[in-house]
């Protein structure tokens, strides 16, 4: 039995480019990333994440967080003292 197997994936050039850029920063090859993904599928006996469509409110909150909008707290105590919560 061969020590490796080939897989072929079709995706948009933009997705490929963005993923390769991130993997390069992490020091991970595409082959290694694919191996990790497949091993996680095996470990989870399914996808290693829950595929779902988030609510619009959640998407907007995530976009705000990525843009650095919103309040920041130094501690959990400070968060709980905030009367806006």
Secondary structure, DSSP 4 states (H G I P E B T S, - for coil): --S---------HHHHHHHHHHHHHHT--HHHHHHHHHHHHHHHTS-SS------HHHHHHHHHHHTT-S---SSHHHHHH-TT-
